[in-house]
């Protein structure tokens, strides 16, 4: 018997306590005060191999950026408490230590990460609409949705009125405006060319802007 059902409405503290009572194989999120559970009577639905492969590439890309950028931390598939109506589990995210997001006393991230990445396979509608809105409302700095079926990347950055699309530069490379050096060749990522993804990231890490960013973080 599950402690909640898809479509139930509740606040984040209530959801969090109920979620701790759920079986380990249940995967659920609270998005805008509404509970979303994977189909199959609350049991985590199977993930496609394509989803898993792209997820691995994204996690490795963000891990390598974290290693090269002291003061920035990363996590994979961890709970993020965005606010009083939302508790989600992004595929991967980055956050600046001492910034808007922090680890609470119970070991969960609280607040808006600086960068969130979601791999969308069966969850395209949720990731590009409901979750996008919640990330925007919570103050997430940048949001990357990787559409695994069509091999298309949607990168959003913050504008004066919220998220705006962030297209690649003329050379096809996506460059983060708020996290210097976080560069991505999305086409290489989708074809799982890890060497090319790493090569482009290293080019970003080698820039003066990234070096200056690291210095600022170390002084903070």
C-alpha positions as YAML, in Angstrom:
chain: A
units: angstrom
residues:
- id: 1
  name: UNK
  ca: [0.00, 0.00, 0.00]
- id: 2
  name: UNK
  ca: [1.49, 3.30, -1.11]
- id: 3
  name: UNK
  ca: [1.33, 6.33, 1.20]
- id: 4
  name: UNK
  ca: [0.20, 8.50, -1.75]
- id: 5
  name: UNK
  ca: [-1.08, 8.25, -5.30]
- id: 6
  name: UNK
  ca: [-0.34, 10.16, -8.50]
- id: 7
  name: UNK
  ca: [-2.40, 13.31, -8.54]
- id: 8
  name: UNK
  ca: [-2.54, 13.72, -4.75]
- id: 9
  name: UNK
  ca: [-2.09, 17.31, -3.66]
- id: 10
  name: UNK
  ca: [0.06, 18.19, -0.65]
- id: 11
  name: UNK
  ca: [2.88, 20.39, 0.57]
- id: 12
  name: UNK
  ca: [6.56, 19.44, 0.50]
- id: 13
  name: UNK
  ca: [7.00, 18.55, 4.20]
- id: 14
  name: UNK
  ca: [4.01, 16.18, 4.03]
- id: 15
  name: UNK
  ca: [5.26, 14.60, 0.81]
- id: 16
  name: UNK
  ca: [8.75, 14.17, 2.24]
- id: 17
  name: UNK
  ca: [7.54, 12.30, 5.31]
- id: 18
  name: UNK
  ca: [5.23, 10.07, 3.27]
- id: 19
  name: UNK
  ca: [7.93, 9.40, 0.70]
- id: 20
  name: UNK
  ca: [10.21, 8.06, 3.43]
- id: 21
  name: UNK
  ca: [7.52, 5.45, 4.20]
- id: 22
  name: UNK
  ca: [7.25, 4.27, 0.58]
- id: 23
  name: UNK
  ca: [8.94, 1.07, -0.65]
- id: 24
  name: UNK
  ca: [12.47, 1.57, -1.97]
- id: 25
  name: UNK
  ca: [11.47, 0.78, -5.55]
- id: 26
  name: UNK
  ca: [8.95, 3.64, -5.66]
- id: 27
  name: UNK
  ca: [10.07, 6.77, -7.48]
- id: 28
  name: UNK
  ca: [7.98, 9.89, -7.00]
- id: 29
  name: UNK
  ca: [8.28, 13.65, -7.19]
- id: 30
  name: UNK
  ca: [6.22, 16.56, -5.92]
- id: 31
  name: UNK
  ca: [5.88, 19.16, -8.67]
- id: 32
  name: UNK
  ca: [3.87, 22.26, -7.90]
- id: 33
  name: UNK
  ca: [2.07, 20.55, -5.04]
- id: 34
  name: UNK
  ca: [1.04, 17.51, -7.12]
- id: 35
  name: UNK
  ca: [2.46, 14.01, -6.68]
- id: 36
  name: UNK
  ca: [3.82, 12.25, -9.76]
- id: 37
  name: UNK
  ca: [4.62, 8.53, -9.59]
- id: 38
  name: UNK
  ca: [6.07, 6.38, -12.34]
- id: 39
  name: UNK
  ca: [3.45, 4.21, -13.97]
- id: 40
  name: UNK
  ca: [3.01, 0.66, -12.77]
- id: 41
  name: UNK
  ca: [1.18, 0.87, -9.44]
- id: 42
  name: UNK
  ca: [3.84, 3.07, -7.90]
- id: 43
  name: UNK
  ca: [6.75, 0.85, -8.85]
- id: 44
  name: UNK
  ca: [9.58, 2.54, -10.71]
- id: 45
  name: UNK
  ca: [8.96, 1.90, -14.38]
- id: 46
  name: UNK
  ca: [11.72, 0.42, -16.53]
- id: 47
  name: UNK
  ca: [14.23, 2.91, -17.94]
- id: 48
  name: UNK
  ca: [15.26, 2.54, -21.55]
- id: 49
  name: UNK
  ca: [18.86, 1.69, -22.34]
- id: 50
  name: UNK
  ca: [19.04, 4.93, -24.35]
- id: 51
  name: UNK
  ca: [18.04, 6.94, -21.27]
- id: 52
  name: UNK
  ca: [20.69, 5.21, -19.18]
- id: 53
  name: UNK
  ca: [23.42, 5.78, -21.75]
- id: 54
  name: UNK
  ca: [22.71, 9.51, -22.10]
- id: 55
  name: UNK
  ca: [22.39, 9.85, -18.33]
- id: 56
  name: UNK
  ca: [25.86, 8.35, -17.91]
- id: 57
  name: UNK
  ca: [27.36, 10.82, -20.39]
- id: 58
  name: UNK
  ca: [25.75, 13.81, -18.66]
- id: 59
  name: UNK
  ca: [26.86, 12.68, -15.21]
- id: 60
  name: UNK
  ca: [30.44, 12.24, -16.44]
- id: 61
  name: UNK
  ca: [30.44, 15.67, -18.08]
- id: 62
  name: UNK
  ca: [29.25, 17.43, -14.91]
- id: 63
  name: UNK
  ca: [31.60, 15.36, -12.72]
- id: 64
  name: UNK
  ca: [34.57, 16.48, -14.77]
- id: 65
  name: UNK
  ca: [33.47, 20.10, -14.53]
- id: 66
  name: UNK
  ca: [33.19, 19.78, -10.74]
- id: 67
  name: UNK
  ca: [36.69, 18.31, -10.51]
- id: 68
  name: UNK
  ca: [38.11, 21.26, -12.45]
- id: 69
  name: UNK
  ca: [36.08, 23.88, -10.58]
- id: 70
  name: UNK
  ca: [36.70, 23.94, -6.81]
- id: 71
  name: UNK
  ca: [33.75, 25.59, -5.12]
- id: 72
  name: UNK
  ca: [31.19, 23.96, -7.42]
- id: 73
  name: UNK
  ca: [29.64, 20.65, -6.38]
- id: 74
  name: UNK
  ca: [27.58, 18.14, -8.34]
- id: 75
  name: UNK
  ca: [25.15, 15.32, -7.71]
- id: 76
  name: UNK
  ca: [23.48, 12.60, -9.72]
- id: 77
  name: UNK
  ca: [19.85, 11.55, -9.18]
- id: 78
  name: UNK
  ca: [19.63, 13.18, -5.73]
- id: 79
  name: UNK
  ca: [16.62, 14.79, -4.05]
- id: 80
  name: UNK
  ca: [16.33, 18.56, -4.34]
- id: 81
  name: UNK
  ca: [13.83, 20.43, -2.17]
- id: 82
  name: UNK
  ca: [12.94, 23.45, -4.29]
- id: 83
  name: UNK
  ca: [10.34, 25.03, -2.04]
- id: 84
  name: UNK
  ca: [7.11, 24.50, -0.10]
- id: 85
  name: UNK
  ca: [5.39, 22.74, -3.03]
- id: 86
  name: UNK
  ca: [8.18, 20.94, -4.86]
- id: 87
  name: UNK
  ca: [10.60, 18.11, -4.13]
- id: 88
  name: UNK
  ca: [12.19, 16.63, -7.23]
- id: 89
  name: UNK
  ca: [14.95, 14.25, -8.22]
- id: 90
  name: UNK
  ca: [16.89, 15.69, -11.17]
- id: 91
  name: UNK
  ca: [19.05, 13.42, -13.28]
- id: 92
  name: UNK
  ca: [22.04, 15.63, -12.44]
- id: 93
  name: UNK
  ca: [22.78, 19.12, -11.13]
- id: 94
  name: UNK
  ca: [25.49, 21.59, -10.16]
- id: 95
  name: UNK
  ca: [25.46, 24.09, -7.31]
- id: 96
  name: UNK
  ca: [27.91, 26.69, -6.08]
- id: 97
  name: UNK
  ca: [28.97, 25.98, -2.52]
- id: 98
  name: UNK
  ca: [27.78, 28.74, -0.23]
- id: 99
  name: UNK
  ca: [25.25, 29.85, -2.83]
- id: 100
  name: UNK
  ca: [21.48, 29.59, -3.09]
- id: 101
  name: UNK
  ca: [21.37, 25.82, -2.57]
- id: 102
  name: UNK
  ca: [22.79, 23.96, 0.42]
- id: 103
  name: UNK
  ca: [22.70, 20.59, 2.14]
- id: 104
  name: UNK
  ca: [20.25, 20.62, 5.04]
- id: 105
  name: UNK
  ca: [20.70, 18.84, 8.37]
- id: 106
  name: UNK
  ca: [19.07, 15.69, 6.98]
- id: 107
  name: UNK
  ca: [21.42, 15.49, 4.01]
- id: 108
  name: UNK
  ca: [19.10, 16.77, 1.27]
- id: 109
  name: UNK
  ca: [19.74, 19.66, -1.09]
- id: 110
  name: UNK
  ca: [17.51, 22.61, -0.25]
- id: 111
  name: UNK
  ca: [17.12, 25.55, -2.59]
- id: 112
  name: UNK
  ca: [17.62, 26.06, -6.30]
- id: 113
  name: UNK
  ca: [20.67, 24.46, -7.95]
- id: 114
  name: UNK
  ca: [22.66, 26.66, -10.30]
- id: 115
  name: UNK
  ca: [22.34, 24.14, -13.14]
- id: 116
  name: UNK
  ca: [19.96, 21.22, -13.67]
- id: 117
  name: UNK
  ca: [20.07, 18.54, -16.38]
- id: 118
  name: UNK
  ca: [17.22, 16.16, -17.17]
- id: 119
  name: UNK
  ca: [17.30, 13.28, -19.66]
- id: 120
  name: UNK
  ca: [13.83, 13.11, -21.20]
- id: 121
  name: UNK
  ca: [12.75, 9.86, -22.82]
- id: 122
  name: UNK
  ca: [9.30, 8.91, -21.54]
- id: 123
  name: UNK
  ca: [9.02, 12.12, -19.49]
- id: 124
  name: UNK
  ca: [9.31, 14.76, -22.22]
- id: 125
  name: UNK
  ca: [6.01, 16.48, -21.41]
- id: 126
  name: UNK
  ca: [6.74, 16.77, -17.69]
- id: 127
  name: UNK
  ca: [10.38, 17.81, -18.14]
- id: 128
  name: UNK
  ca: [9.61, 20.50, -20.71]
- id: 129
  name: UNK
  ca: [6.51, 21.91, -19.04]
- id: 130
  name: UNK
  ca: [5.68, 21.25, -15.38]
- id: 131
  name: UNK
  ca: [9.24, 20.70, -14.16]
- id: 132
  name: UNK
  ca: [10.57, 23.50, -16.31]
- id: 133
  name: UNK
  ca: [8.05, 25.86, -14.71]
- id: 134
  name: UNK
  ca: [8.97, 24.72, -11.19]
- id: 135
  name: UNK
  ca: [12.70, 25.07, -11.84]
- id: 136
  name: UNK
  ca: [12.05, 28.53, -13.23]
- id: 137
  name: UNK
  ca: [9.88, 29.52, -10.28]
- id: 138
  name: UNK
  ca: [12.39, 28.16, -7.75]
- id: 139
  name: UNK
  ca: [15.23, 30.21, -9.23]
- id: 140
  name: UNK
  ca: [17.30, 27.52, -10.95]
- id: 141
  name: UNK
  ca: [20.01, 29.32, -12.91]
- id: 142
  name: UNK
  ca: [20.17, 27.14, -16.03]
- id: 143
  name: UNK
  ca: [18.18, 24.14, -17.21]
- id: 144
  name: UNK
  ca: [19.23, 21.58, -19.82]
- id: 145
  name: UNK
  ca: [16.74, 19.04, -21.20]
- id: 146
  name: UNK
  ca: [18.22, 16.27, -23.33]
- id: 147
  name: UNK
  ca: [15.57, 14.74, -25.57]
- id: 148
  name: UNK
  ca: [16.91, 11.22, -25.89]
- id: 149
  name: UNK
  ca: [14.56, 10.01, -28.62]
- id: 150
  name: UNK
  ca: [15.28, 12.85, -31.03]
- id: 151
  name: UNK
  ca: [18.86, 13.66, -29.93]
- id: 152
  name: UNK
  ca: [17.99, 17.29, -29.35]
- id: 153
  name: UNK
  ca: [19.18, 19.54, -26.52]
- id: 154
  name: UNK
  ca: [17.07, 22.33, -25.00]
- id: 155
  name: UNK
  ca: [19.14, 24.69, -22.86]
- id: 156
  name: UNK
  ca: [17.41, 27.48, -20.92]
- id: 157
  name: UNK
  ca: [19.03, 30.37, -19.07]
- id: 158
  name: UNK
  ca: [17.51, 33.10, -16.95]
- id: 159
  name: UNK
  ca: [16.28, 36.26, -18.63]
- id: 160
  name: UNK
  ca: [14.58, 39.30, -17.06]
- id: 161
  name: UNK
  ca: [11.24, 37.48, -16.95]
- id: 162
  name: UNK
  ca: [12.35, 33.88, -16.47]
- id: 163
  name: UNK
  ca: [13.82, 31.13, -18.64]
- id: 164
  name: UNK
  ca: [14.77, 31.91, -22.22]
- id: 165
  name: UNK
  ca: [16.16, 29.48, -24.83]
- id: 166
  name: UNK
  ca: [19.96, 29.41, -24.99]
- id: 167
  name: UNK
  ca: [21.07, 28.24, -28.45]
- id: 168
  name: UNK
  ca: [24.53, 26.95, -29.35]
- id: 169
  name: UNK
  ca: [27.12, 29.32, -30.76]
- id: 170
  name: UNK
  ca: [28.00, 29.37, -34.46]
- id: 171
  name: UNK
  ca: [30.42, 26.47, -33.96]
- id: 172
  name: UNK
  ca: [27.65, 24.29, -32.53]
- id: 173
  name: UNK
  ca: [28.94, 24.43, -28.95]
- id: 174
  name: UNK
  ca: [26.65, 25.23, -26.02]
- id: 175
  name: UNK
  ca: [28.38, 27.54, -23.53]
- id: 176
  name: UNK
  ca: [27.01, 28.31, -20.09]
- id: 177
  name: UNK
  ca: [26.72, 32.07, -19.45]
- id: 178
  name: UNK
  ca: [26.76, 31.73, -15.65]
- id: 179
  name: UNK
  ca: [29.18, 28.82, -15.13]
- id: 180
  name: UNK
  ca: [32.32, 29.76, -17.10]
- id: 181
  name: UNK
  ca: [33.94, 26.84, -18.88]
- id: 182
  name: UNK
  ca: [30.86, 24.62, -18.87]
- id: 183
  name: UNK
  ca: [30.88, 23.89, -22.60]
- id: 184
  name: UNK
  ca: [29.01, 21.09, -24.33]
- id: 185
  name: UNK
  ca: [29.02, 19.52, -27.77]
- id: 186
  name: UNK
  ca: [25.50, 18.10, -27.53]
- id: 187
  name: UNK
  ca: [25.74, 16.20, -30.81]
- id: 188
  name: UNK
  ca: [28.82, 14.38, -29.51]
- id: 189
  name: UNK
  ca: [27.05, 13.59, -26.25]
- id: 190
  name: UNK
  ca: [24.07, 12.06, -28.05]
- id: 191
  name: UNK
  ca: [26.31, 9.86, -30.19]
- id: 192
  name: UNK
  ca: [28.25, 8.99, -27.00]
- id: 193
  name: UNK
  ca: [31.53, 10.37, -28.26]
- id: 194
  name: UNK
  ca: [32.91, 10.84, -24.75]
- id: 195
  name: UNK
  ca: [36.33, 11.92, -25.99]
- id: 196
  name: UNK
  ca: [34.84, 14.79, -27.97]
- id: 197
  name: UNK
  ca: [32.63, 15.83, -25.02]
- id: 198
  name: UNK
  ca: [35.70, 15.83, -22.78]
- id: 199
  name: UNK
  ca: [37.78, 17.71, -25.38]
- id: 200
  name: UNK
  ca: [35.25, 20.53, -25.64]
- id: 201
  name: UNK
  ca: [34.84, 20.74, -21.86]
- id: 202
  name: UNK
  ca: [38.62, 20.98, -21.45]
- id: 203
  name: UNK
  ca: [38.67, 23.84, -23.95]
- id: 204
  name: UNK
  ca: [36.17, 25.67, -21.78]
- id: 205
  name: UNK
  ca: [38.08, 24.90, -18.59]
- id: 206
  name: UNK
  ca: [41.26, 26.30, -20.18]
- id: 207
  name: UNK
  ca: [39.74, 29.75, -20.74]
- id: 208
  name: UNK
  ca: [40.71, 32.81, -18.68]
- id: 209
  name: UNK
  ca: [37.04, 33.19, -17.73]
- id: 210
  name: UNK
  ca: [37.05, 29.82, -16.00]
- id: 211
  name: UNK
  ca: [40.29, 30.61, -14.17]
- id: 212
  name: UNK
  ca: [38.83, 33.92, -12.97]
- id: 213
  name: UNK
  ca: [35.64, 32.15, -11.86]
- id: 214
  name: UNK
  ca: [37.61, 29.65, -9.77]
- id: 215
  name: UNK
  ca: [39.52, 32.50, -8.13]
- id: 216
  name: UNK
  ca: [36.28, 34.25, -7.22]
- id: 217
  name: UNK
  ca: [34.91, 31.05, -5.70]
- id: 218
  name: UNK
  ca: [38.03, 30.53, -3.64]
- id: 219
  name: UNK
  ca: [37.81, 34.06, -2.23]
- id: 220
  name: UNK
  ca: [34.12, 33.73, -1.35]
...
